Structures are given as structure tokens and as C-alpha cells.
Amino acid sequence: MDKKAIIKQYKQTLQPMGVYQIKNLGNGKIYIGSCKNLPGKINSQKFQLNLGSHMNEELQKDFTKLGESNFAFEVLDYLEPKEDKDYDCAEDLEVLKEMWIEKLSTIYPNGYNRR
């Protein structure tokens, strides 16, 4: 395969989408998020936290204090893509995320999520 064909194939490959968590192993607090590209988003979250620029101030403060080794980055649930070309998964991802937030009680002060 030439380089252009490999790039085209990569762009056409659906990335796994769903819900992930960032768990503080010290105090058990959890941040839950959802996205269309789980590996990319988890990588982005780690990068932002290590850089000190994460949007969630409470999570960032604990991460800076404790370090990456005291946090677990895990996929909680996957959302299967639909065959319909017009399907927009954003609403389904949001519902799935809210279900996990409720199930694990991650709203501040118990967790890092905010309403």
C-alpha cells in the first residue's frame, strides 16, 4: 500500500466511541467524559493534565499534587456506530455519559463532574 492509501484507510476507519473515566486512586473521585474517539480523547486528557491546562480545576489540582501514577484512565462503555450515514451519535453519547455519572455518583463534591 502506498502512503496515500494508508492515510485514506485510516480516515475511513471508525474510532471506538463511548464513555471514559479518570479515577483518582487516592481518594476514589472520578471524572467521567464521553467522546467519538476514545484513544484520542484519553491521550488528550493526559496531555492537558500533564501540561496543567485541564478544564476541570479540581481534577487538575489533584493531578498536579499527586502525579499521573495516582490516576487511572479507563474506558467504561462503548457506543456501537449505526449504519445510518445521517446518524449523529452526540446525543447518545451524552445520555450514556449521564447514566455513568449517575451510576457512579461523580457529581462534585463526590467526584469531579459538575452540573
Backbone bond lengths (Angstrom), bond angles and torsions (degrees), N, CA, C in turn:
res aa  C-N    CA-C-N  psi(-1)  N-CA   C-N-CA  omega(-1)  CA-C   N-CA-C  phi
1 M - - - 1.463 - - 1.528 109.51 -
2 D 1.312 115.28 140.15 1.456 117.56 176.06 1.535 109.82 -85.96
3 K 1.299 115.34 170.10 1.466 121.86 -174.90 1.533 112.12 -59.88
4 K 1.324 117.90 -42.45 1.465 121.67 -179.57 1.526 111.57 -63.38
5 A 1.311 117.09 -39.30 1.459 121.39 179.70 1.531 110.78 -67.15
6 I 1.315 116.48 -39.16 1.464 121.06 178.39 1.522 110.35 -64.89
7 I 1.327 117.14 -43.82 1.472 121.23 178.71 1.519 110.22 -63.32
8 K 1.327 117.37 -43.16 1.465 121.65 179.55 1.526 110.47 -62.43
9 Q 1.319 116.41 -43.81 1.466 120.42 178.88 1.528 110.61 -63.08
10 Y 1.327 118.27 -42.00 1.464 122.13 178.71 1.529 111.05 -60.46
11 K 1.333 116.89 -45.04 1.466 121.28 -178.61 1.528 111.90 -65.71
12 Q 1.325 116.93 -28.46 1.459 120.60 -179.35 1.532 112.97 -86.71
13 T 1.328 116.36 -11.78 1.457 120.81 179.83 1.520 109.77 -79.53
14 L 1.316 116.19 125.91 1.458 120.41 178.61 1.522 109.87 -73.90
15 Q 1.317 116.01 130.81 1.449 121.40 176.75 1.528 108.76 -83.40
16 P 1.342 117.32 150.63 1.460 118.59 177.66 1.522 110.83 -65.09
17 M 1.329 116.18 133.46 1.462 120.37 179.53 1.522 109.03 -121.25
18 G 1.340 114.96 155.07 1.446 118.95 -179.43 1.513 112.78 161.42
19 V 1.344 115.28 -145.56 1.461 122.98 -174.17 1.526 108.95 -118.98
20 Y 1.328 116.03 138.69 1.463 121.95 179.09 1.527 109.44 -128.71
21 Q 1.341 114.74 164.07 1.448 119.67 175.70 1.527 110.09 -132.25
22 I 1.326 114.26 150.40 1.459 122.18 169.87 1.520 104.60 -118.00
23 K 1.318 116.65 112.82 1.465 121.15 -173.17 1.524 111.22 -111.06
24 N 1.329 115.16 128.16 1.461 122.68 173.92 1.523 106.27 -78.33
25 L 1.321 117.05 113.82 1.457 121.27 -176.04 1.525 112.16 -73.78
26 G 1.328 117.27 -16.75 1.459 121.19 179.55 1.511 113.36 -79.52
27 N 1.332 116.50 -50.52 1.469 119.52 -176.02 1.534 113.66 -110.70
28 G 1.326 117.87 -3.40 1.457 121.65 176.55 1.518 115.20 81.36
29 K 1.346 118.15 -0.29 1.465 119.52 178.93 1.524 109.88 -67.73
30 I 1.346 114.59 146.63 1.461 120.80 -175.70 1.527 110.32 -129.62
31 Y 1.338 114.71 141.90 1.464 122.29 169.09 1.517 106.22 -110.73
32 I 1.322 116.92 131.14 1.464 121.40 179.28 1.517 109.76 -117.01
33 G 1.328 115.90 135.28 1.452 122.42 176.99 1.518 110.38 -138.53
34 S 1.318 115.91 168.50 1.463 121.14 176.71 1.521 108.83 -136.29
35 C 1.328 115.84 155.62 1.464 119.10 -178.53 1.527 111.00 -165.92
36 K 1.333 114.09 169.10 1.465 121.84 179.54 1.524 112.39 -87.89
37 N 1.340 117.51 -11.48 1.462 121.95 -178.69 1.523 108.47 -140.63
38 L 1.328 116.33 88.82 1.466 120.61 -174.29 1.531 114.16 -59.60
39 P 1.334 119.88 -49.58 1.466 118.08 -179.43 1.532 112.51 -60.47
40 G 1.331 116.18 -40.95 1.465 120.65 179.45 1.515 112.34 -66.05
41 K 1.328 117.25 -41.40 1.462 121.49 -178.34 1.521 111.45 -69.29
42 I 1.323 117.46 -42.05 1.463 119.96 178.44 1.523 109.93 -63.05
43 N 1.307 116.80 -41.66 1.460 120.88 176.34 1.523 110.93 -61.11
44 S 1.327 116.63 -42.80 1.464 121.90 178.85 1.528 111.23 -63.79
45 Q 1.341 116.92 -41.58 1.467 120.54 179.38 1.529 110.89 -62.75
46 K 1.335 117.08 -43.39 1.469 121.08 177.41 1.520 110.57 -61.28
47 F 1.320 116.22 -44.43 1.459 121.31 -179.42 1.526 110.63 -60.61
48 Q 1.338 117.35 -48.33 1.469 121.43 -179.61 1.524 111.30 -61.89
49 L 1.327 116.78 -42.92 1.464 120.05 -179.60 1.522 110.84 -65.54
50 N 1.324 117.64 -43.00 1.462 120.76 178.67 1.526 112.14 -66.56
51 L 1.322 116.14 -29.87 1.459 121.71 178.56 1.528 111.72 -79.79
52 G 1.345 116.43 -19.72 1.455 121.16 -178.46 1.517 113.37 85.47
53 S 1.326 116.55 24.25 1.468 119.93 -175.07 1.529 113.75 -124.44
54 H 1.328 118.11 25.17 1.464 120.13 -179.34 1.521 109.69 -70.13
55 M 1.334 116.62 145.34 1.463 122.04 -176.64 1.525 112.85 -68.45
56 N 1.319 117.77 -24.02 1.465 121.20 -179.79 1.535 108.53 -92.14
57 E 1.326 116.05 104.97 1.464 121.86 -173.60 1.527 112.99 -61.68
58 E 1.322 117.43 -40.87 1.467 121.52 -178.42 1.530 110.86 -65.09
59 L 1.325 115.86 -45.56 1.464 121.17 176.98 1.523 109.75 -62.16
60 Q 1.311 116.88 -44.75 1.466 120.86 -179.25 1.529 110.87 -61.30
61 K 1.319 116.70 -42.29 1.465 121.01 -179.08 1.534 110.43 -61.30
62 D 1.332 116.99 -46.93 1.467 120.80 179.54 1.528 111.47 -66.58
63 F 1.325 116.90 -39.78 1.467 120.96 179.99 1.528 110.51 -63.84
64 T 1.318 116.49 -42.95 1.469 120.93 179.66 1.533 110.47 -64.13
65 K 1.302 115.99 -39.32 1.464 121.67 -178.62 1.534 111.88 -70.88
66 L 1.348 117.09 -43.34 1.464 121.54 -171.57 1.525 115.20 -97.63
67 G 1.339 116.95 -27.57 1.464 120.68 -178.79 1.516 113.26 89.83
68 E 1.321 115.68 160.50 1.468 122.70 -174.85 1.525 113.16 -60.84
69 S 1.316 117.95 -31.73 1.466 120.57 -177.20 1.530 112.82 -65.66
70 N 1.315 117.72 -15.62 1.465 121.77 178.87 1.530 112.73 -98.00
71 F 1.334 116.83 15.41 1.457 121.92 179.37 1.526 109.98 -131.41
72 A 1.337 115.23 143.46 1.462 121.34 176.99 1.527 108.51 -114.13
73 F 1.317 116.13 133.33 1.463 123.68 177.94 1.520 106.66 -110.01
74 E 1.344 117.10 113.95 1.458 120.15 -172.77 1.525 111.83 -138.56
75 V 1.323 115.35 148.35 1.463 121.73 172.91 1.522 107.47 -85.42
76 L 1.331 116.51 129.28 1.465 121.82 179.30 1.527 112.47 -95.48
77 D 1.335 116.53 -36.62 1.458 119.90 -172.62 1.527 109.50 -158.28
78 Y 1.313 115.96 146.09 1.455 121.69 176.88 1.524 109.93 -108.75
79 L 1.323 116.14 147.33 1.461 122.63 173.87 1.523 106.95 -110.49
80 E 1.304 115.78 121.00 1.466 120.71 -179.61 1.526 109.79 -75.89
81 P 1.323 118.11 133.54 1.468 120.26 178.42 1.524 111.04 -69.23
82 K 1.313 115.38 149.98 1.468 121.62 178.22 1.526 108.80 -93.04
83 E 1.311 115.34 155.71 1.465 121.55 178.50 1.523 112.15 -71.45
84 D 1.327 117.56 -26.64 1.457 123.21 -177.58 1.530 110.51 -63.54
85 K 1.328 117.36 124.05 1.466 121.88 -178.89 1.521 112.37 -66.80
86 D 1.330 117.62 -25.76 1.464 122.43 -178.96 1.534 112.63 -88.46
87 Y 1.315 117.60 -0.47 1.461 122.31 -177.90 1.526 110.40 -65.90
88 D 1.332 115.56 127.66 1.463 121.94 175.23 1.524 107.42 -110.38
89 C 1.306 116.58 114.35 1.462 121.11 -173.48 1.526 113.54 -80.69
90 A 1.327 119.46 -6.37 1.464 122.59 -174.24 1.524 112.93 -55.13
91 E 1.320 116.95 -45.39 1.468 119.99 -178.68 1.530 111.29 -66.69
92 D 1.321 116.52 -43.11 1.464 120.31 178.75 1.528 111.30 -63.24
93 L 1.330 117.00 -39.44 1.468 120.68 177.66 1.528 110.92 -63.76
94 E 1.325 117.06 -40.63 1.462 121.39 179.51 1.529 111.04 -64.76
95 V 1.319 117.37 -42.80 1.465 121.47 178.66 1.534 110.07 -63.70
96 L 1.318 116.40 -44.58 1.464 121.05 178.85 1.529 110.98 -61.57
97 K 1.327 116.52 -42.06 1.462 121.16 177.93 1.523 110.59 -61.78
98 E 1.317 117.15 -47.18 1.471 121.05 -179.49 1.526 111.60 -61.66
99 M 1.324 117.18 -35.93 1.465 120.57 177.28 1.526 110.60 -62.36
100 W 1.347 116.73 -42.81 1.462 120.78 179.24 1.522 111.86 -70.22
101 I 1.320 117.31 -36.99 1.468 120.79 177.02 1.526 109.74 -60.20
102 E 1.332 115.35 -44.63 1.462 119.94 179.55 1.529 111.02 -67.91
103 K 1.320 116.98 -45.14 1.463 121.71 -177.49 1.531 112.02 -60.39
104 L 1.344 116.89 -41.36 1.463 121.17 -176.38 1.528 113.48 -98.01
105 S 1.332 116.91 1.55 1.483 122.45 178.80 1.530 111.31 50.65
106 T 1.327 115.72 61.84 1.470 119.53 -175.19 1.527 113.93 -101.58
107 I 1.343 117.41 14.44 1.461 119.89 177.41 1.530 108.65 -77.29
108 Y 1.332 115.42 137.48 1.471 121.30 179.05 1.524 110.20 -54.32
109 P 1.302 121.34 135.92 1.466 129.99 13.03 1.528 114.22 -91.84
110 N 1.347 119.57 -3.21 1.466 120.87 179.14 1.523 112.88 -71.57
111 G 1.320 116.75 -28.35 1.454 122.89 -179.64 1.508 110.00 -142.76
112 Y 1.323 116.80 -164.97 1.453 121.58 -176.69 1.527 114.03 -98.77
113 N 1.327 118.22 -11.85 1.466 120.18 -179.33 1.531 110.42 -75.08
114 R 1.310 115.69 148.94 1.477 122.37 177.22 1.510 109.25 -126.30
115 R 1.303 115.35 153.80 1.457 120.06 177.44 1.502 109.88 -86.90
